[in-house]
Amino acid sequence: MKIEKYLKQNRLKLDAETPNDDFIWKGIKKEIRPQRTILPDRMWKTAAIFLLGVLLTYVVVKENQEDSVVIVTLADISQDLGQQEAELKRVVNKKWEEIQPLTMEEKSEFGFLLDELNELDKVYKTYEQDLNKTDGNEQIINALLDYYEKKIRLLNRLSMEIEKQKNYETTIELKNL
């Protein structure tokens, strides 16, 4: 009914050879309502569940790995080895305390010895890992003890080089007086 009335009143406007495209599209756009899609909500829920699953898997695997890692020390293998290692560590720490207050100049001057000490520490970590894997291989035990002896020798050499340098500087200062 309303449409018939509208057509009768606007007949002349509607009888056109070319339609008004803009007017038509404006009317269509007004009538179209954006439809809400369910897909994005489902995607978010699916992604959240997937992420939760990955996180739980990571936590479970991580917990199991931490429980299975057992650190073996020389003291675990033998009390004598543990005492020997403790004594060597004590000597190393004492040497480090004597050398420790190095100036930047001394660090650069004796960098080659400090680099050797760092390399030796890297090798030690490898031996330590091997000890954990093999659970008391005699060769690895000997290598670990040898590490401490080498480190003590390097620290002694570093100490002697520092003393030699200080004596040299003192001698030069005395000559200049």
C-alpha positions in Angstrom: 0.0 0.0 0.0 2.6 2.5 0.9 4.7 1.4 -2.0 1.9 2.0 -4.4 1.3 5.5 -3.0 5.0 6.3 -3.3 5.1 5.1 -6.9 2.1 7.2 -7.9 3.5 10.3 -6.3 7.0 9.9 -7.6 6.3 8.4 -11.0 7.9 11.2 -13.0 11.0 11.1 -10.9 11.2 7.4 -11.3 10.7 7.3 -15.0 14.2 8.2 -16.1 16.2 6.8 -18.9 19.3 6.4 -16.7 18.9 5.4 -13.1 20.6 7.4 -10.4 23.2 4.9 -9.2 24.3 6.9 -6.2 20.8 7.3 -4.9 20.1 3.5 -5.3 23.3 2.5 -3.5 22.6 4.8 -0.6 19.3 3.2 -0.1 20.8 -0.3 -0.3 23.5 0.6 2.2 21.0 1.9 4.7 19.1 -1.4 4.5 22.1 -3.7 4.8 23.1 -4.3 8.4 26.5 -5.7 9.1 26.1 -9.3 10.1 28.0 -10.5 13.1 30.2 -13.4 12.3 30.8 -16.2 14.8 34.1 -17.2 13.3 36.3 -14.5 15.0 35.0 -15.5 18.5 35.7 -19.2 17.7 39.1 -18.4 16.4 40.0 -16.5 19.6 38.8 -19.3 21.8 40.6 -21.9 19.7 43.8 -19.9 19.8 43.5 -19.5 23.6 43.0 -23.2 24.1 45.9 -24.0 21.8 48.2 -21.6 23.6 47.1 -23.1 27.0 47.9 -26.6 25.7 51.4 -25.5 24.5 52.1 -23.8 27.8 51.0 -26.8 29.8 53.2 -29.1 27.7 56.2 -26.8 28.2 55.7 -26.7 31.9 55.3 -30.5 32.2 58.4 -31.2 30.0 60.5 -28.6 31.9 59.5 -30.1 35.3 60.5 -33.6 34.1 63.8 -32.4 32.8 64.7 -30.6 36.0 63.9 -33.7 38.0 66.1 -35.9 35.8 69.2 -33.7 36.0 71.4 -34.8 38.8 74.7 -33.0 39.3 77.5 -35.4 40.2 80.5 -34.0 42.0 83.7 -35.7 42.9 82.6 -35.9 46.5 79.6 -38.0 45.3 82.0 -40.5 43.8 84.5 -40.8 46.6 85.1 -39.0 49.9 88.8 -38.8 49.1 88.2 -37.3 45.8 85.8 -34.8 47.4 88.5 -33.8 49.9 91.1 -33.5 47.2 88.8 -31.3 45.1 88.0 -29.1 48.1 91.7 -28.6 48.9 92.4 -27.7 45.3 89.5 -25.3 45.2 90.7 -23.7 48.5 94.2 -23.2 46.9 92.7 -21.7 43.7 90.5 -19.3 45.7 93.5 -18.2 47.8 95.5 -17.5 44.7 92.6 -15.6 43.2 92.4 -13.4 46.3 96.1 -12.6 46.0 95.7 -11.6 42.4 92.2 -10.2 42.3 92.8 -6.5 42.7 94.1 -6.2 39.1 94.1 -2.8 37.5 92.8 -2.3 34.0 96.4 -1.9 32.8 97.4 -5.2 34.4 94.3 -6.9 32.9 95.3 -5.8 29.5 99.0 -6.5 30.0 98.3 -10.0 31.3 95.3 -10.7 29.1 96.9 -13.7 27.6 97.0 -15.5 31.0 93.5 -14.4 31.8 92.3 -15.7 28.5 94.0 -19.0 29.2 92.2 -19.1 32.6 88.8 -18.5 30.9 89.5 -21.2 28.3 90.4 -23.6 31.1 87.2 -22.8 32.9 85.2 -23.6 29.7 87.0 -26.9 29.4 86.2 -27.6 33.1 82.5 -27.0 32.5 82.7 -29.6 29.6 84.4 -32.1 31.9 81.7 -31.4 34.5 79.0 -32.2 32.1 80.8 -35.3 31.0 81.1 -36.4 34.6 77.3 -36.1 35.0 76.8 -38.2 31.8 79.2 -40.9 32.6 78.8 -41.0 36.4 82.4 -41.4 37.5 84.7 -42.2 34.5 88.3 -42.3 35.8 89.7 -40.3 32.8 87.2 -37.5 33.5 88.0 -37.5 37.2 91.7 -37.2 36.4 91.0 -34.5 33.9 89.0 -32.5 36.5 91.9 -32.8 39.0 94.3 -31.9 36.3 92.2 -28.8 35.7 92.8 -27.6 39.2 96.5 -28.2 39.0 96.7 -26.3 35.7 94.7 -23.4 37.1 97.0 -23.2 40.1 100.0 -23.1 37.8 98.5 -20.4 35.7 97.6 -18.4 38.8 101.1 -18.8 40.1 102.5 -17.6 36.8 100.2 -14.6 36.7 101.2 -13.8 40.3 104.9 -14.0 39.4 104.4 -11.9 36.3 102.6 -9.2 38.3 105.4 -9.2 40.9 108.0 -9.1 38.2 106.2 -6.1 36.7 106.0 -4.3 40.0 109.7 -5.0 40.8 110.6 -3.6 37.4 108.6 -0.5 37.9 110.1 0.0 41.4 113.6 -0.4 39.9 112.9 2.2 37.3 111.5 4.6 39.8 114.6 4.2 42.0 117.0 4.8 39.1 115.1 8.0 38.3 115.6 9.3 41.8 
